[in-house]
Amino acid sequence: MKTIVSQPNLVEQVRDAILEEISSGALPPGDRIIQEQIAQALGVSRQPVQQALALLRNQGVLQDAPGRGLLVAPLDPNHVKHMYDIRAVIEGLAARRASEMGAERAAKAGPALIEAGRKAVAARSVSRMIAADMRLHEFIYSLSGNPLIAPALETHLTYTQRVMGEVLIRDEKPHDIWDQHEEILKAIAEGNGDAAETLVRDHLTQAASFMVSRLLGKNLAPSA
């Protein structure tokens, strides 16, 4: 049996690089993934590329191509809705626990995250908007004190990045959700668990409606 060589940091970097290419539209749905080209572009061997592609396949971002190989999976609006339903429940819990465990940290570190998000929207940078959104939500997970929340949502966050990229690329005016984020962090910083949980659930429910409507081609105004 061949010895497994673990390269977690490199594999994660390769995975993130491929996901960014997909989220930015450089690799649209249906594009075939060529391992050799990716390895050459990133200056790495094929092994971490293979491992990164396997992760993305397991997370629903890639799918098996006819014959052999992988391609960028199409987005399924029903899957997006189901994913946000799960996120709303778990992240509502995370926000409630964060208000109990991390109110002081939220008050200190929250404003910088909000500012970074607003700057990303102003710059209309898809990659920065996605990164800022992910950091905000991951920050709330860390405040919760529950180490099981982040791993439980890892696959859903990966798919969320893909969905956000697809929608933001189409938007002439980016959907600015940072007022909602600011209200969520304010409730957490104040130790108001009821408000924090409700705000997060409403935020993700509205996000699901907005994302699904855009994926279905409906030009609906955002509800927030």
C-alpha positions in Angstrom: 0.0 0.0 0.0 1.4 3.4 -1.0 2.3 5.8 1.7 0.0 8.9 1.9 1.9 12.1 1.8 -0.1 14.8 3.6 0.2 18.4 2.4 -2.8 20.0 4.1 -1.7 23.6 3.8 -0.7 23.3 0.1 -3.9 21.4 -0.8 -6.0 24.0 0.9 -4.2 26.8 -1.0 -4.8 25.0 -4.3 -8.4 24.3 -3.4 -8.9 28.0 -2.6 -7.2 29.1 -5.8 -9.4 26.8 -8.0 -12.5 27.9 -6.1 -11.7 31.6 -6.7 -11.3 30.9 -10.4 -14.7 29.3 -10.4 -16.4 32.0 -8.3 -14.9 34.8 -10.4 -16.3 33.2 -13.6 -12.9 32.3 -15.1 -14.1 28.7 -14.9 -17.8 28.8 -15.7 -20.3 25.9 -15.3 -19.5 23.1 -17.8 -15.8 23.9 -18.1 -13.6 20.8 -18.0 -10.9 20.8 -15.4 -7.4 20.1 -16.7 -5.1 19.0 -13.9 -1.9 19.6 -15.8 -2.9 23.2 -16.7 -3.9 24.0 -13.1 -0.6 22.5 -11.7 1.4 24.5 -14.2 -0.5 27.7 -13.6 0.0 27.4 -9.8 3.5 26.1 -10.0 2.8 22.9 -8.0 2.9 19.2 -8.7 -0.2 17.2 -9.7 -0.6 15.6 -6.3 -2.0 18.6 -4.4 -4.1 19.5 -7.4 -5.7 16.0 -7.4 -6.4 16.2 -3.7 -7.9 19.7 -4.0 -10.1 18.6 -6.9 -11.3 15.6 -4.9 -12.3 18.0 -2.1 -14.2 20.3 -4.5 -16.0 17.3 -6.0 -17.1 16.1 -2.6 -18.4 19.6 -1.8 -20.5 19.7 -5.0 -18.5 22.3 -6.8 -17.2 19.9 -9.4 -18.8 16.8 -10.9 -17.6 13.8 -13.1 -17.3 14.7 -16.7 -18.6 12.3 -19.4 -16.0 9.7 -20.0 -13.4 10.8 -17.5 -12.2 13.8 -15.6 -14.1 16.6 -13.9 -16.0 19.7 -14.9 -17.5 22.7 -13.1 -20.9 21.6 -11.9 -24.0 23.7 -12.8 -25.7 25.5 -9.9 -28.9 23.9 -8.7 -31.4 26.5 -7.3 -33.1 23.9 -5.2 -29.8 22.8 -3.6 -29.1 26.5 -2.9 -32.4 26.9 -1.1 -31.9 23.7 1.0 -28.3 24.8 1.8 -29.5 28.2 3.1 -32.2 26.5 5.2 -29.5 24.5 7.0 -27.2 27.5 7.4 -30.1 29.6 8.9 -30.6 27.1 11.6 -27.0 26.4 12.5 -25.8 30.0 12.2 -28.8 31.2 14.2 -27.5 29.0 17.0 -23.9 30.3 16.4 -25.1 33.9 16.8 -27.0 33.1 20.0 -24.0 31.4 21.5 -21.7 34.2 20.2 -23.8 36.7 22.1 -23.3 34.7 25.3 -19.6 33.9 24.8 -18.0 36.5 22.6 -19.8 39.8 23.1 -16.7 41.7 24.0 -14.7 40.3 21.0 -17.6 41.2 18.7 -17.6 44.8 19.9 -13.8 45.1 19.4 -13.2 43.3 16.1 -16.6 43.6 14.4 -16.2 47.2 13.1 -13.1 46.3 11.1 -14.9 43.4 9.4 -17.8 45.7 8.5 -15.5 48.3 7.1 -13.7 45.8 5.0 -17.0 44.5 3.6 -18.3 48.0 2.7 -15.0 48.7 0.9 -15.2 45.5 -1.1 -18.8 46.5 -2.2 -17.6 50.0 -3.1 -14.7 48.6 -5.1 -17.1 46.1 -6.9 -14.5 43.4 -6.4 -16.3 40.0 -6.5 -13.4 38.2 -4.8 -13.1 40.8 -2.0 -16.9 40.8 -1.4 -16.9 37.0 -1.1 -13.9 36.9 1.1 -15.3 39.6 3.4 -18.6 37.8 3.7 -16.9 34.5 4.6 -14.7 36.2 7.2 -17.7 37.8 8.9 -19.6 34.5 9.2 -16.6 32.5 10.2 -15.9 35.2 12.9 -19.4 34.5 14.3 -18.6 30.8 14.4 -15.5 31.5 16.4 -17.3 33.7 18.8 -19.8 30.9 19.5 -17.3 28.8 21.5 -18.7 25.7 19.8 -15.9 23.9 17.8 -18.4 21.8 15.9 -20.1 24.7 14.1 -17.4 25.6 11.6 -16.7 22.0 10.4 -20.5 21.4 10.1 -20.8 24.4 7.8 -17.5 24.0 5.8 -19.1 22.3 2.8 -22.0 24.8 2.7 -19.7 27.8 2.9 -17.7 26.4 -0.1 -20.8 26.1 -2.1 -22.0 29.5 -0.9 -18.8 31.1 -2.4 -19.7 29.5 -5.7 -23.2 30.8 -5.6 -22.2 34.3 -4.5 -19.6 34.5 -7.3 -22.2 33.5 -10.0 -24.7 36.1 -8.7 -22.3 38.9 -8.1 -20.8 38.5 -11.6 -24.3 39.1 -13.1 -25.2 42.1 -10.8 -24.7 45.5 -12.2 -25.2 46.8 -8.7 -23.8 44.5 -6.0 -26.3 43.4 -3.4 -25.1 45.3 -0.2 -25.9 43.2 2.8 -23.5 44.9 5.2 -26.2 46.9 7.0 -27.6 43.5 8.0 -24.2 42.2 9.1 -23.7 45.3 11.2 -27.0 44.8 13.0 -26.1 41.2 13.6 -22.8 42.1 15.2 -24.4 44.9 17.2 -26.9 42.4 18.7 -24.0 40.0 19.5 -21.9 42.7 21.1 -24.9 43.7 23.2 -25.4 40.2 24.4 -28.8 40.0 22.9 -29.1 36.3 21.9 -32.8 36.5 20.8 -32.1 39.4 18.4 -28.9 37.9 17.1 -30.4 34.6 16.3 -33.5 36.2 14.6 -31.4 38.6 12.6 -29.1 35.8 11.3 -32.0 33.6 10.3 -33.8 36.5 8.6 -30.5 37.5 6.9 -29.9 34.0 5.4 -33.5 33.5 4.5 -33.5 36.8 2.5 -30.1 35.9 1.0 -31.6 32.5 -0.2 -34.5 34.2 -1.8 -32.3 36.7 -3.5 -29.7 34.2 -4.7 -32.3 31.7 -6.0 -34.2 34.4 -7.8 -31.1 35.6 -9.6 -30.1 32.1 -10.5 -33.5 31.5 -12.0 -33.0 34.7 -14.1 -35.6 36.8 -12.3 -34.6 40.5 -12.0 -36.0 41.0 -8.5 -35.0 43.8 -6.2 -33.2 42.6 -3.0 -35.5 42.5 0.0 -33.0 44.1 2.3 
